[in-house]
């Protein structure tokens, strides 16, 4: 009987030891080092957005340097037609305070429809009432005559020539992200991408002047910034990559 009890004791000790061994962590590295060792998907930390290399390639992330370049002094903004009557039309849109400083009533505006038709207009006035709520100015633009394709509710692109080209701190236009809280860009900080608020000035089809938020020599993501923003939102909410991983072997 004593022998049986002894065997039971030995067997119980062995099972307990095996259980304790199974519960031990597989790595003795600190948790911070284990977390940093492998990035399984997009992660968002206080340092910014961290993307695995596969995700960067899948999104097609491109980087450019912030530098001084000659930017033709033009501003462009979107408008929506709110009135077409008696051979004339009126439209409205919003501009930033920095843009509003460069505009004035009576200034000529080149307007373009979504199908590429261009025609002339002029600024009626700049309304500051929205600034208290949205931080922007309302701009009112009128035009005459009215192209046949333009009706109430139509969207127009407006371009205002401000002067000769000058050397200003600028970024490629595709790097600029416009959200409800204003303009921002993704800057490169080590291995992280940080969404950084900026203020903009003159812009044309290729470049945007940066009046605040960046320094010469900074690096920004040229594109696709909208995909990065969506990836950041997914990572902040605990989701995984919002883009498909590239097929194996490609």
C-alpha positions in Angstrom: 0.0 0.0 0.0 2.8 2.3 0.9 4.4 1.7 -2.5 1.2 2.6 -4.3 1.0 5.9 -2.4 4.6 6.7 -3.2 4.0 6.0 -6.9 0.9 8.3 -6.8 2.9 11.0 -5.2 5.7 10.8 -7.9 3.1 10.8 -10.7 1.3 13.9 -9.2 4.5 15.8 -8.9 5.4 15.1 -12.5 2.0 16.3 -13.7 2.2 19.5 -11.7 5.6 20.2 -13.0 4.5 19.7 -16.6 1.5 22.1 -16.0 3.7 24.8 -14.6 6.1 24.5 -17.5 3.3 24.8 -20.0 2.1 28.1 -18.3 5.5 29.8 -18.6 5.9 32.3 -21.4 7.8 31.1 -24.4 10.0 34.1 -24.5 12.0 35.7 -21.6 12.3 39.0 -23.5 10.6 42.1 -21.9 7.1 42.6 -23.3 8.1 45.9 -25.0 10.8 44.1 -26.9 8.5 41.2 -27.9 5.9 43.7 -29.1 8.5 45.6 -31.2 10.0 42.5 -32.7 7.1 41.7 -35.0 4.5 44.0 -36.4 1.6 41.8 -37.5 -0.6 44.7 -38.9 -0.9 48.5 -38.8 -0.6 49.8 -35.3 -1.2 53.3 -33.8 0.7 54.5 -30.8 1.6 57.8 -29.3 4.5 57.9 -31.8 2.1 57.7 -34.8 1.1 55.1 -37.3 3.4 52.1 -37.7 3.0 50.0 -40.9 4.6 46.7 -41.7 6.7 46.7 -44.9 4.1 44.5 -46.7 1.4 47.0 -46.0 3.5 49.9 -47.2 4.1 48.1 -50.4 0.5 47.2 -50.8 -0.6 50.8 -50.2 2.1 52.2 -52.5 3.5 54.7 -49.9 5.7 57.3 -51.5 7.9 59.9 -49.7 8.9 63.4 -50.7 11.1 66.1 -49.1 9.6 69.4 -48.1 11.6 72.2 -49.8 11.4 75.7 -51.2 10.1 75.7 -54.8 8.7 78.2 -57.2 4.9 78.1 -56.9 2.8 80.2 -59.2 0.7 82.5 -57.1 -2.7 80.9 -57.6 -5.5 79.8 -55.3 -8.1 77.2 -56.2 -11.2 76.2 -54.3 -14.5 74.4 -54.9 -17.9 76.2 -55.4 -21.5 75.1 -55.6 -24.0 77.0 -57.7 -27.0 78.2 -55.6 -28.7 80.5 -58.1 -29.2 80.7 -61.9 -31.5 83.5 -62.9 -31.8 86.2 -65.6 -28.8 85.1 -67.5 -26.5 85.2 -64.5 -25.4 82.8 -61.8 -24.1 82.8 -58.2 -22.1 80.2 -56.3 -20.5 79.8 -52.9 -17.7 77.9 -51.2 -15.3 78.1 -48.3 -11.6 79.2 -48.0 -9.2 79.2 -45.1 -8.3 82.5 -43.3 -4.9 82.4 -44.9 -6.5 82.1 -48.4 -9.0 84.8 -47.6 -6.2 87.3 -46.9 -5.1 86.9 -50.5 -8.6 87.5 -52.0 -10.9 90.6 -52.3 -14.2 91.5 -53.7 -14.2 92.2 -57.5 -11.2 89.9 -58.1 -11.4 87.9 -61.3 -12.0 84.1 -61.1 -11.6 81.4 -63.7 -14.4 78.8 -63.3 -14.4 75.3 -64.6 -17.3 72.8 -64.8 -16.9 69.1 -64.0 -16.8 68.4 -67.8 -13.9 70.8 -68.3 -15.7 73.9 -69.7 -14.1 77.1 -68.5 -15.6 80.6 -68.1 -15.1 83.8 -66.1 -16.5 85.0 -62.9 -15.7 87.5 -60.1 -15.7 87.5 -56.3 -18.8 89.2 -54.8 -17.7 89.1 -51.2 -16.0 87.2 -48.4 -18.3 86.4 -45.4 -16.5 86.0 -42.0 -19.6 84.7 -40.1 -18.7 81.0 -40.6 -15.3 81.5 -39.0 -16.7 81.2 -35.5 -18.1 77.8 -36.2 -15.9 76.2 -38.9 -12.8 78.4 -38.9 -13.3 79.2 -42.6 -14.6 82.1 -44.7 -17.6 81.8 -47.0 -16.8 83.1 -50.5 -19.5 84.2 -53.0 -18.7 84.2 -56.7 -21.0 85.5 -59.5 -20.7 84.9 -63.2 -22.4 86.0 -66.4 -23.4 84.6 -68.9 -24.3 81.2 -67.6 -23.0 78.2 -69.7 -25.8 75.9 -70.8 -24.5 73.0 -68.7 -24.5 75.0 -65.4 -27.6 74.6 -63.3 -28.6 75.1 -59.6 -26.6 72.6 -57.5 -23.7 72.3 -60.0 -20.2 72.1 -58.7 -17.4 74.3 -60.0 -13.7 74.6 -59.5 -12.4 78.1 -59.1 -8.9 79.4 -59.8 -7.6 82.9 -58.9 -4.4 84.2 -60.2 -2.5 86.2 -57.5 0.8 87.2 -59.1 4.1 85.9 -60.3 5.7 82.7 -59.1 7.9 83.0 -56.0 10.0 80.6 -53.9 8.0 79.3 -51.0 8.0 76.2 -48.7 5.9 73.7 -50.6 4.8 70.1 -50.9 3.4 68.0 -53.8 -0.3 68.5 -53.9 -1.2 64.8 -53.5 0.5 64.9 -50.0 -2.2 67.2 -48.7 -5.1 65.7 -46.8 -8.3 67.7 -46.1 -10.6 66.5 -43.4 -13.3 68.1 -41.3 -10.7 69.4 -38.9 -8.6 71.2 -41.6 -5.5 70.4 -43.6 -2.9 67.9 -42.6 0.0 65.8 -44.0 1.7 62.5 -42.9 5.3 63.3 -41.8 8.0 60.6 -41.4 9.3 60.2 -37.9 11.7 57.3 -37.7 9.6 54.2 -38.6 6.3 56.0 -37.8 4.0 58.2 -39.9 2.5 61.1 -38.0 -0.6 63.1 -39.2 0.5 66.7 -38.8 -1.8 69.7 -39.1 -0.6 72.4 -41.6 -1.7 75.7 -42.9 -1.7 76.3 -46.6 -1.3 79.3 -48.9 -1.1 79.5 -52.6 -1.6 76.3 -54.6 -1.7 75.1 -58.2 -2.2 71.7 -59.9 1.2 70.4 -58.7 2.3 72.2 -55.5 0.8 73.6 -52.3 2.5 76.4 -50.3 2.8 75.5 -46.6 2.7 78.6 -44.3 2.9 76.7 -41.0 3.4 73.2 -39.6 6.5 72.0 -41.6 10.1 72.8 -42.0 12.4 72.6 -45.0 14.0 69.1 -45.0 11.0 67.3 -43.4 9.7 64.2 -45.2 6.1 63.8 -46.0 4.0 61.0 -47.6 3.0 61.9 -51.1 0.4 59.2 -51.4 -2.0 57.6 -50.9 -2.8 59.8 -47.9 -6.5 59.0 -47.9 -5.7 55.3 -47.6 -3.3 56.0 -44.8 -6.0 58.0 -43.0 -8.4 55.1 -43.3 -5.7 52.7 -42.1 -5.1 54.9 -39.1 -8.8 54.9 -38.2 -8.9 51.1 -38.4 -5.7 50.8 -36.3 -7.0 53.3 -33.7 -10.2 51.3 -33.3 -8.3 48.0 -33.0 -8.8 46.8 -36.5 -6.2 45.3 -38.8 -5.0 46.5 -42.2 -7.8 47.9 -44.4 -5.9 46.8 -47.5 -5.3 43.4 -48.8 -1.9 41.9 -48.3 0.0 41.3 -51.6 -0.2 37.8 -52.9 2.7 35.5 -51.9 5.6 35.4 -54.3 4.7 38.8 -55.9 
